[in-house]
Amino acid sequence: MDGELTPRTREDFAGAPGKGALLWHRHNGQSGDMVSLHVTGTAEGSDTEWTFRPERIPGALAGGHTDDSWEAWIEDGRDRTRKYLERRGLIAPTIDWPALAALAPA
């Protein structure tokens, strides 16, 4: 990946320079109609001035996000999650989906 990003915060950010991740998303208020991009890389800076050098898009496949790669992309994400949890000796949390759905506006 080439290029640098220059995120600017509204307030001073007390984060530490080093490895990091950025997540962008947008939606129209409908949970099934959201677009997101997750990028990992290296951040440098202080206060409100930062530079982020992207290094990879986690889970990205060579074939992109076409209809024929969607299932492979989901499977890859599940596999990466399982390995992440195993390396750290963690178990996947149980999510009370009905309780979570009840919080959503009607």
C-alpha positions, 0 to 999 in steps of 0.5 A: 500500500502506498501513501500516507493518511493525515487524520486530525482529531478535534481534541488532543489525542494521548495515543502512543505512536506505533502500530495501530488501526483505523476503521471508517464506516458510513451508513444510513441508519440501517444496520444492513446498509453499512460500508466500512474499511479497516486498515492497519499500519503505523501511526506517528504524531502527537496532540491533534497532528498525526500521520498514518502509514497504511500497511494492510487491509485485514482479511482482504483477498486477492479476488476482492469482495465479489460475489464469488469471494464473499464466502471465502472472505467470511471464512477467512475472518472466522479463521483469523478470529479463532487463531487470535483468540487461541494465541491469547488463551481467550474464548469467544464471548457469548452475545445476547442478540435479542437484548442487543437488537432490543436496543436498536431504534424501531 
